[in-house]
Amino acid sequence: MHLVNYIVDRRLNSRNKSTVNRQRFLRRYKEQIKKAVDEAVTKRSITDLERGEQITIPSRDVSEPVFGHGRGGVRDAIHPGNREFIPGDTIKRPKSGGGGAGGGDASDSGEGMDDFVFQITQEEFLDFMFNDLELPNLVKKQLAGTDAFKFVRAGFTDVGIPAKLNIIRTMRAAHARRVALSGKSRRCLKQLECQYQEMLADPEQDAEEMDKILLEIEALTKKVRSVPFLDDFDLKFNLHVQEPLPSSKAVMFCVMDVSGSMDQATKEMAKRFFILLYLFLRRNYEKTELVFIRHHTSAKEVDEEEFFYSRETGGTIVSSALKLTKEIIDDRYPIADWNIYVAQASDGDNWNDDSPLCKQILVNQLLPLMSYFSYIEITPRSHQALWREYEKIVPLYPENFALRQIETVSDIYPVFRELFQRKEA
């Protein structure tokens, strides 16, 4: 008799749709959906980056492969109502222009197929938007005080639940107990049985002596059988204990230039970049803190609301933001416990005597502490003194220092993906 198990997934699907089939569809057309998401990101406003999207896939990409039978062999067919041809006649080719593909005038015949259009949810949109991205050089730190654990094998125990019963260890313990309790009796029993067989073979043996040996055999047999095959003392269970996991604690400093040289369009592009960064960190990394710093001639740590919507402006001294970043790191984020990241956005316009100072602060104070520093210059013009000073740093820190330029809104998302693209091990 064969038993067949059927597993039925009765989890509720949203709007009566098949979740399994939907996920299979999304995996199958991953490239087309990813391309549509990339195009949608560049067209949205900064307040509308995380809603769902309507995706259009060309009908040719969703066509299903089919098997067809080729013509071959000898076949006879009778077509009813044929008054024109007899066997052996040659059928003329139909005249062109009847029902071919497009390119001609409008017609009242023929049919086609529109592109396939469907809606992806907010969660699916963000999944495709941040696919294959990660924080570079992220190191696991801060073992003490962590709230993340994993269960690891830690030997065996005498108490536990049936699901963790170790059968091999249990049977081994039961066998050892039976040997210890009944081993001597079994040896004596075996000797008496051999002696009794010898006495049976000798007709001159005393019957009373044989009865006595037979009683001893029965007593020993009863004693051996009284030892249980399995006892509570034999039970052994697999022991699992919690082991703390090092947590990947990280802090991201978002440094934005809000000086007078940053016009409204440039500030909007900087905000779009930082909103992408904010969504990416909030979605992919739980233990990540964000520090928002705005600067003109002076720098100030602000909250999220003020960072994105304050209209404060002034001159430009970039070093003030770097100095404030160093002060916050020394005060709140020891490098032994934290992975430190900085994303700086500016139009590159800086007080000339301040740009070499920015380079010195980065090389001597900040970059030795950091996992990654990215500088984004938002300008269609030629690079300014700040960029030229930062370029000198790249050979010194090729793994954790990056420079990128954004000229138009369409460059924001590709630059963002390039900065945080997952690297193959």
N, C-alpha and C positions, 0 to 999 in steps of 0.2 A: 504494500500500500504506500503510495507516494502522497506526501502532504505538500500543497502548493500555497505559498503565502502571497497575499495581495496587499500592497501598501497603497492606501488611498489618501491623498493630500486634501484635507478638508479645510485648509486655511482659507479665510475669506479673501477674495480678490476685490480690489477697488472697482466699483462700477460694473461688477459682474464680468470682468475680463480675466483671461487666463494669464496669471503672472508668469508661469513657466514658459508659455509660448511667447509672451512678450519679451522676456529676457533672451530667449533663443533668437528672436527676430533682431533685437538690438545688437547681439553679438555678430549675427550674420552680416548686417549692413553697418558695421562699426565705422568703416572708412568714410562712407557717404554721410553718415550722421555727424562724424567728427568734422568733416569739411563744412557742413551746414552750420554747426555750432561756432566754428571759427569765424565764419562770415557774419553770424548774428552778433557776436561780441563786439565787433568793430562798429556796428550800426546803432547800438543801444546807448541810451543816456546813462549817466553815472548812477542814477537812482533806480535803474531797471535792469541790472546786470544778472540777477539771480532768479528771474521767473523762468517758466518753461518756454518752449519754442515749437513752432509748427515747422515740421521738416518735410521737404519735398524730395522724393527720390525718382529719377527717371524710370519710366515703365520698363525700359530695356534691362535695367539692373535688377528688377524683381521678377523677371520671367523665370519660370520653372523649366528645368531640362526635362525632355520627354524622350521616350524610346519609340522609334518608328520601324515598321517592317519594310525593307527594301523590296523593289520589284524583282522577281526571279521565279524560275520554274515555269511550268506549263499550267495555265489556268483557263478554264472555259467560263464565260459569263453570258447570261441572257438578259438583255435589257428590254423590259416591256415597252410597247408603244413605238418601236423603231420601224418607221416606214421609209427611211431614206437610204440605209446602208445594208449591205449583205456581207457575209464573211469574205475577207480578202480585199475589201475596199480600203483606200487610204483616206484618212480623215484630215481635212485641211486645217491649218493653224488658224485659231480665232483672230479676228481683226484687233489691232492694238487700240488702246484708249478706252476700253470698257470699264475696268475697275482697278486700275493700277494705283501706284502710290501718288502722293501729292505732286504739285508742280503745275497742274492744269487749272482750268476754270472751275468755278463752283459747280457742284453736282448735287442731285437729290438722292444719290445712291452711295453705297460704301459706308464703312464704319472704321473707327480707330479706338485708341485708348489713351486717356489722360495720364499724366504723371501721378504716382502714388503719393498721397499727402497724409501725414499722421501727426499727432501731437505728443511731444515728450514732456514729462513732468519736470518740476523744478529740481528734484533730486537727480534725475537722469541728466538734465542739462549740466548741472555742476559736475557730475561724474565725468562727462565727456570733456568739459572745459578744463578740468584739472587732472586729466588722465596722464600718467607717466611723469608727474612732477614730484619733486621732493626738495627738502632743505639740504643744500650741499654740506658735506663734511659733518653731518650730525653724529655726535658721539654720545654714548649712553653714560650718564653720570648720576650722582646723588643716590647712593644705595640706602643710606639711613633715612628713616622716616617715609619710605615710599609706601604707597597704597596699592601697588601692583604686585601680584604674586602669581606663581605657577606651582602646580603640584608635581612633586618628583618622588620617585621610589626611594623608600628609606628602610628597606628590609621587611621584616615580618612581625606580626603581633598575634597574641592569643585571643584577642577580642576584635570583633568587626561585624560588618553586615554580610549577608550571604553573597552579594554581588562581588565582594572582594575575596572570597574564599580561594585559597591556593590549594588546588586538589593534590598536586604532586607532593608538596610539603606535608599536607595533612595525612596522606596515605603512608608517607615515609615515617612520620611520627607514630601512626597507629601500628605499623609493622614493628617498629623498635619496641613499643610498649608490650606487644603480644610476645615478642621474643624474650623480653626481660621477665615477664610474669609467668610464662608457661614453657620456657625453654627447657628447664630441668625436668619438668613433668613429661614433656614430649620425649626426651631422651630415655627416661625410665620406662615410659610406655612402649617405646620401640624395642627396648631390651626384653621387657616382659612378653611382648607379642612374639618375638623370635624364640624365646624360651618355651612359650606355650606351643608353638608350631613343632618344635623339636620333640616335646613331650607327646604330642599327638602322633608323631611318627613312631614312637616307641610303645608297643603294647604293654610292656611291663611296668610302665610308670604308675605311680600311686594316684588314684583318682581323687583322693582328698587333697593332695598337693596341687593337682591341676585345678580343682575348684577354688582353692585359695588364690592361685595366680590369676584365675579368671575374675575373681572379685576385685583384686587389685587393679586389673586392667580396666574394669568398669568404673572404678573410683577415679582413676587417673583420667580416663576419657571424659568423665563428667566434670572434673576439675579444669581440664583444658578447654572444654566447651563453655565453661562459665566465664571465661575471659572474653569480654565483648570485642567484636571486630572493630568497632569505632567508638571512641569515647569523647566526651567534651574536652578532655585534656589534649586530644590529638589535633583539634582544629587549629589551623594556621591561616592567617589572613594577610593579604598584601597591605603594607603600611605606606601611606602617602602623606607627605608633610608639605606645608607651604614654604616655598622659597621666594624671598623677595626678588623682584626684577628691577634692575637699574632703570630709572626713568630718563627719558630723553628730554630733559628740561631745557627749554630754549626761550630766548627773549629776542624780539625783533624791534629794532629802533627804526621808526619811520621818520626820516628827516626831510622836510620840505621847505624849499625857498619860497618866501612870500613877499620878496622885496618889490620895489616899484618897477624893476625891469621885467618882472613876470606879468605879462598882460593876462587878461581874463581867459583867453583861449589856451595859453600855456598852463595856467593854473588848473583848468578843467582837465587837461591831459594828464597832469601830475596826479590829480585826484582820482582819475580813472585807473591809473596804474596802482595807486595805493589801495583802492577799493578791491581790485583783483587780488592784491596781496593779502588784504584783510580776509576776504572770503576763503582764499586758499588755506590760510593758517587756521582759521576757525573750523574749517571742514576736515582737514587732514591731521591736525596736531592738537591734542587736547591740552597738553601741558606746555603751552606756548603763551607767553605774555607779550603784549605790545606796548611800546612806549612811543608816544607821538610828540615830535619836536618841530616847532615852527621857528623860522628865523628870518630876520632882515639884518639890521645892524646888531641886534642882540637876539639871543635864543631863549626860548621858553618851552617848558614841558606843559602840554595841554591835554585835555581829554579828547575823546573821539569827536564829539560834537563841534568843539572849537577848531579842531584840526581841519575838518572838512568845510566848515561854513563861516569861520571868522573872516572879516574883511580887513584886518590889520595889515599895514604895509610900511615900507620905509626903504632905507639904503640896504647895502649888501656887505656883510662880513661873515663869510661862511665858517671861519674858524670858531666863531662863538658857538655854533651848533656842535662842532666836534669836541670842544672843551666841555660843554654841558653833558654830552654823551659819556665822556670819560668820567666825569664826576658822578653820574648816576650809576655807572658800572662799579666804581669803587665803593659806592655807598650801599647798593642793593643787590648786585649780581656778581658774587665771587666766581672767578673762572673755574674753580674746582667743582662747582655745582651746576654751572650754566653754560649752554652753547649760546654764543652771542653773535647776532646778525645785525647788519645795518643796511638799509636801503635809502639812498640819498637821491633826491630829485631836484634839479635846478636847471636854469637856462644857461649856466656857465658864466654869467656875468658877475664878476667879483672885483673888489678893490684889489688892484694889482699887487700891492705889497702884502696882501693877505694870502694869496695863492701859495707862495712858497712856505708860509707858516702852516697852511693846511696839510701840505705834503709832510712836513716835519712831524706834526701831531700824529698823522696816520702811521708813518713808518716807525716812529719811536715809541708811541704810546698805545695806539688803538689796535693796529693789525696784529701785533704779537698776542693779543688777547682774544681775537675773533676767529670764528669759524668761516665767516664769509662777509665781504663788504661789496656792495654793488652800487655803482654811481650811474645814474641815468641823466643824460643831458638832453633837455627838450628844447630844441631849436632847429630851424631849417638853415641857419647861417653857418659860417665856418666856426670851428672850435675856438673857444676863448682860452685865457691864460690858465684857468682852473683845470681844464681838460689836459692842457699840455703838461702841467705839473703832475697830474694824476697818471699820465702815460708813463712817466718815469718810474712809477711804483710797480707797474705790471711785471717787469722782469724780476723784481725782488720777491713778489708774492703771486706767482702765476696761478696757484690753486685756489686762493681765497680772496682774490681781488678781481673785479670785472668792471669794464666800462662799456656802455652802450649808448647809442644816440637814438632819439625819437624825433622824427620830423613831422609826421602827421598822425591823426587818430588811428589810422589803419596799422601803424607800426607798433602800437602799445601791446597788443596781445602777443604777436610774434616775439617781441623783445622779452616780454614776461616769460614766455615758455622757454626761450633760449637761456635766460638766466637761471631758471630753476628746473631745467630738463634733467630727468634721472639719468645718471651715468652708469654704464655697465661696469660691473665689478671686474 
